[in-house]
Amino acid sequence: MTAERDVLIYSKRFEGGVRLVSRMLSDMGRRPILVSDEPEDVNRDHCAAHVVVDWAKASLEELVAAVEAAGVVPTAVVNFVESLISWQVRTARHYGLVGGEDGREILLSKARVRAAMTERGLSALPFVAGTAAALDVDAVTSYPVIVKPDQDSGGSRLVRRAGNAAELRSRLKELADSVGADTDVIVEEYIDGVEFSVDGPVLDGRFHPLFEVEKTEHDNLRHHDAGLLVSPPPSAHVRRAVGELSERVGALYASLGLGGSWLHVEGRVRADGTCELVEINPRPGGRMYRAATQRVCGVDPIDMSVRMALGERLDGALAEAAPGGTELLAMLPFEADRVGTLTRATSVEELKRIPGVVDGYLFDNFRVVTMDRENFFAEAMITADSVAGLHEIAERVRSVFSFAFE
């Protein structure tokens, strides 16, 4: 075996972009090693070797033993699954690889991120942290609030809103019943405003915001994305908030002494222009974010993330990047309306016949097991000369697109 080239790829529920990352690594002369909890993983034949680890029950020592038993000597860890970031950090630290810095652990906890920003004068948002069963509700002094798991809440998993103390106690009980009484949660003031996101790399200790999105609508019942996600943000106060929050996130990242990484940052801006962080994800945005970032900025966030995980210096990588871009673009996601399996949906090819639709995806046989998280199974990318034009095309897409879950 050429162990000096071994790179671990972490996967769970067949997620993690395994086939794409495996091809990238192979093209770089590296040896992709799949690490997942599925013995019959559908992606195993696309990697040089497969190590099986029970993510829910195994210890780091057991993972290391399994890796060594396979004759693998890791030189890097690549991971795009949010719930496995802790595993990624601990593994990298164990082997002395890129991504194992102590400060990176802070990014895994929403409460620790909030506390770190508060301590540095980068956030003024009130919050209370604790377990689902024992959080001090009396410490929450203003409502409404958002309550959510402190970790692994990607895809708006188990995000709830409470308007008063009684509702908060009820929401905490729901979380305790769903994921366990000892689950760490965070309760923070609800930010009444427009949600936005900004993606970009941290290079040489500096955050470079590249792809900026204004979320024109929001599912306020489930706290999921809804409607058009427009880039660049059409609202002036959102554009200003993107710049301000990017500076704050960059300051936090630098203060933690962290190395290179791609960040997907979400925030909200109030009508008065003040803004606050919603969350920091040390990974590229999902769904169509990669394709949109490539189209708008000329940068591939997955390729850059893989190269940073390998420890490559990316001097000059952004020399020809176009932050913000000049093309007006929107992403229109579609979410499942019930638990079940997708049995029928309009094809992407048919959607692309609509003028203005330039890209999209559809996950065939998409299966929904819970409505407690976002379940986006299709999306269209739209371009137009104006925001009004984007909305007109979006309505045409909605009128054509049909689907069924059974």
Residue, then its C-alpha position, 0 to 999 in steps of 0.5 A: m500500500t502507498a500509505e503516505r497518500d491515504v486520505l480519509i473521507y468521512s460519510k454518514r447516511f451516504e452523505g459527504g460528497v464521497r464520489l466527487v471527493s474521491r475523484m478529486l483526490s485520485d486526480m491529485g495522486r492521493r488514495p481516498i479511504l472511505v470511513s462510514d457507518e454503513p458496511e454495504d456503503v454504496n460509495r465503497d467501490h468508488c474508494a481505494a478502501h473502506v473502514v466501517v465505524d459506528w459513529a453513534k457508539a464508537s470511540l476515537e480509539e476504536l476508529v484509530a484501531a479500525v484504520e490501522a487494521a485496514g493498513v491505512v496511514p492517514t495524511a488528511v481528513v476530508n469531511f462535509v457532514e456537519s454531524l461528523i465535524s467533531w470526529q474530523v477535528r479529533t482525528a486530525r488532532h490525534y494524527g497531527l494533521v491539518g484541522g485539529e486545532d483546539g480552537r476549532e472545537i469552539l465552532l462545533s458549539k453554538a453556545r461556545v461560539r456565542a460566548a466567544m463572540t460576546e467576550r470579544g465584543l462581537s455580539a450582543l445577542p442574549f442567550v442561555a445554554g443548558t440541557a433540554a431537561a435542566l435549562d434555566v428558563d427563568a434566566v431567559t428575560s425577553y421573548p420571543v426566542i429560538v431554541k435549538p440543539d447546541q450541536d448538529s442542528g444543520g438543515s434547521r434540525l429541531v429548531r423551535r420558536a417560543g413566545n413566552a416561558a410556558e411555550l419555552r418549557s413545552r419546546l424544551k420538553e419536545l426536544a428532550d423527548s425527541v433527542g434526549a434530556d441530556t442534549d445540550v441546547i441553546v436559547e437565544e433572542y429571536i432576530d426579527g429581520v431578513e436572513f442572509s448567508v455569506d460563503g468564502p475561505v479563510l486564507d492566512g487568517r483572513f476571511h474572504p466573503l465571496f458568495e452573498v445571498e439574501k433570503t427573500e422569504h422564510d418559513n416562519l413555522r418550521h424556520h426553514d429556507a423558503g422562496l428565492l435566495v438572491s445573489p447579490p443581495p438586492s437590499a442595501h441594508v442586507r449588503r451592509a450587514v453582510g460586510e459587517l458580519s463578515e468582519r466580525v466572523g473574521a475577527l473571531y476566527a483570527s482570535l481562535g488561531l484557526g488555519g484555512s477553512w471554508l465558511h458558510v455563515e448565516g446571519r439576520v439583519r433587523a430593519d434598523g440595520t443592526c445584524e447578528l450571527v445565526e450560525i457559523n458552519p466550517r464547511p461549504g454551503g449545501r444544495m446549489y451553493r457550490a454551483a452558484t459560487q462557481r458560476v458567480c465567483g469562479v471558485d469551487p468551494i469543494d475543491m478549495s476545501v479539499r486542498m486546504a484539508l491536505g495542507e496545500r498553500l493557496d496563495g493567489a487562489l483568489a486572484e481571479a475570483a469575482p466577489g459578489g459577481t455581476e450576474l443577478l442569480a437566484m436559487l429556488p428550492f423545493e421541500a418535501d411536504r410529508v414523510g415518504t419517498l419521492t415517487r414523481a417529479t418534473s425533471v430538471e430538463e423540463l425546468k431548464r426549458i423555461p427561459g432563465v432557468v440555467d441549472g438545477y438538481l433533483f434527487d430521485n427516490f428521495r426519502v423523508v423520515t422526519m419533518d423536523r429538518e429541512n428536506f429539500f429534494a429539488e432546486a432551480m437556479i435562475t438568472a434575470d435582469s432584475v429582481a422582479g424578473l427573478h420572481e416572474i421566472a420563479e412563478r413559472v417554475r412553480s407552475v410547471f414543477s409538480f411532485a408526489f411523496e408516498 
